Amino acid sequence: MKTFDNIICPISNVRFDGNLDRLSVFFNAILIAFYMITGNPIFIGIVVIDYSIRAFDKQQFSPSKMVATFLNRYIKIPPNLIDQAPKLFASRIGLLNSGIALILYLLGLQLPSMIASGVLLIFTILDSVFNICAGCLMYNYLVFPFYKKKLNI
């Protein structure tokens, strides 16, 4: 897409399978949707745990990644090696957003919790279904300009 050609993303030298990651993020989207439909905080709690593990660079212990890896043995999605840094940043955004949704629920604020969950659901669907990294967009417009000023670029 031409719109996203000039987006600046965080970079690292670590590469991993982006297709497998998209599948695991899709499982989080399903859990978020279940939370929004049922109002059961267990679902968003699992998402918080999953993003907590991912945000601290321990993807191999992520429940959704384990399910995606198991499922991939049968559906055999071809690997697509991508840079890990944008996905790590997106996981941290996911942790923040899902954590806010869970805290709002625990405070008895169901509507704001559902709104935060809806935003997270949109981000996860953009990533898993359309391969659009909302984390990269946030980084490009909210983080990079300050980093750019610091470097005098």
For each residue, the residues with C-beta under 8 A, 3 or more apart:
1: 4 5
2: 5
3:
4: 1 7 132 136
5: 1 2
6:
7: 4 136 137 140
8: 136 139 140 144
9: 83 85 86 89 133 135 136 139 140
10: 85 86 88 89 139 143
11: 83 85
12: 83 84 85 88
13:
14: 83 84 85
15: 81 82 83 84
16: 20 21 59 81 82 84 87
17: 20 21 79 80 81 82
18: 21 22 80 81 82 87 131
19: 22 23 77 78 79 80
20: 16 17 23 24 65 68 69 72 77 79
21: 16 17 18 24 25 59 65 68 82 87
22: 18 19 25 26 127 128 131
23: 19 20 26 27 68 71 72 77 128
24: 20 21 27 28 62 64 65 67 68
25: 21 22 28 29 64 124 127 128
26: 22 23 29 30 124 128 129
27: 23 24 30 31 64 67 68
28: 24 25 31 32 47 50 51 64 94 124 128
29: 25 26 32 33 121 124 125 128 129
30: 26 27 33 34
31: 27 28 34 35 43 44 46 47 50 64
32: 28 29 35 36 43 44 47 98 117 120 121 124
33: 29 30 36 37 121
34: 30 31 37 38 40 43
35: 31 32 38 39 40 41 43 44 47 101 117
36: 32 33 39 114 117 118 121
37: 33 34
38: 34 35 43
39: 35 36 110
40: 34 35 43
41: 35 44 45 102 105 106
42: 45 46
43: 31 32 34 35 38 40 46 47
44: 31 32 35 41 47 48 98 101 102 105 113 117
45: 41 42 48 49 102
46: 31 42 43 49 50 63
47: 28 31 32 35 43 44 50 51 94 98 120
48: 44 45 51 52 95 98 99 102
49: 45 46 52 53 63
50: 28 31 46 47 53 54 62 63 64
51: 28 47 48 54 55 91 92 94 95 98 99
52: 48 49 55 56 95
53: 49 50 56 58 59 61 62 63
54: 50 51 57 58 59 62 65 87 88 91 94 95
55: 51 52 88 91 92 94 95
56: 52 53
57: 54 84 88
58: 53 54 61 62
59: 16 21 53 54 62 65
60: 65
61: 53 58 65 66
62: 24 50 53 54 58 59 65 66
63: 46 49 50 53 66 67
64: 24 25 27 28 31 50 67 68
65: 20 21 24 54 59 60 61 62 68 69
66: 61 62 63 69 70
67: 24 27 63 64 70 71
68: 20 21 23 24 27 64 65 71 72
69: 20 65 66 72 73
70: 66 67 73
71: 23 67 68 74 75
72: 20 23 68 69 75 76 77
73: 69 70 76
74: 71
75: 71 72
76: 72 73
77: 19 20 23 72
78: 19
79: 17 19 20
80: 17 18 19
81: 15 16 17 18
82: 15 16 17 18 21 86 87
83: 9 11 12 14 15 86 87
84: 12 14 15 16 57 87 88
85: 9 10 11 12 14 88 89
86: 9 10 82 83 89 90 133 135 136 139
87: 16 18 21 54 82 83 84 90 91 133 135
88: 10 12 54 55 57 84 85 91 92
89: 9 10 85 86 92 93 135 136 138 139
90: 86 87 93 94 123 127 133 134 135 136
91: 51 54 55 87 88 94 95 135
92: 51 55 88 89 95 96 135
93: 89 90 96 97 123 134 135 138
94: 28 47 51 54 55 90 91 97 98 120 123 124
95: 48 51 52 54 55 91 92 98 99
96: 92 93 99 100
97: 93 94 100 101 116 119 120 123
98: 32 44 47 48 51 94 95 101 102 116 117 120
99: 48 51 95 96 102 103
100: 96 97 103 104 116
101: 35 44 97 98 104 105 113 114 116 117 120
102: 41 44 45 48 98 99 105 106 113
103: 99 100 106 107
104: 100 101 107 109 110 112 113 116
105: 41 44 101 102 108 109 110 113
106: 41 102 103
107: 103 104
108: 105
109: 104 105 112 113
110: 39 104 105 113 114
111: 114 115
112: 104 109 115 116
113: 44 101 102 104 105 109 110 116 117
114: 36 101 110 111 117 118
115: 111 112 118 119
116: 97 98 100 101 104 112 113 119 120
117: 32 35 36 44 98 101 113 114 120 121
118: 36 114 115 121 122
119: 97 115 116 122 123
120: 32 47 94 97 98 101 116 117 123 124
121: 29 32 33 36 117 118 124 125
122: 118 119 125 126 134
123: 90 93 94 97 119 120 126 127 134 135
124: 25 26 28 29 32 94 120 121 127 128
125: 29 121 122 128 129 130
126: 122 123 129 130 132 133 134
127: 22 25 90 123 124 130 131 132 133 134 135
128: 22 23 25 26 28 29 124 125
129: 26 29 125 126
130: 125 126 127
131: 18 22 127
132: 4 126 127 137
133: 9 86 87 90 126 127 136 137
134: 90 93 122 123 126 127 137 138
135: 9 86 87 89 90 91 92 93 123 127 138 139
136: 4 7 8 9 86 89 90 133 139 140
137: 7 132 133 134 140 141
138: 89 93 134 135 141 142 143
139: 8 9 10 86 89 135 136 142 143 144
140: 7 8 9 136 137 143 144
141: 137 138 144 145
142: 138 139 145
143: 10 138 139 140 146 147
144: 8 139 140 141 147 148
145: 141 142 148 149
146: 143 149 150
147: 143 144 150 151
148: 144 145 151 153
149: 145 146 152 153
150: 146 147
151: 147 148
152: 149
153: 148 149
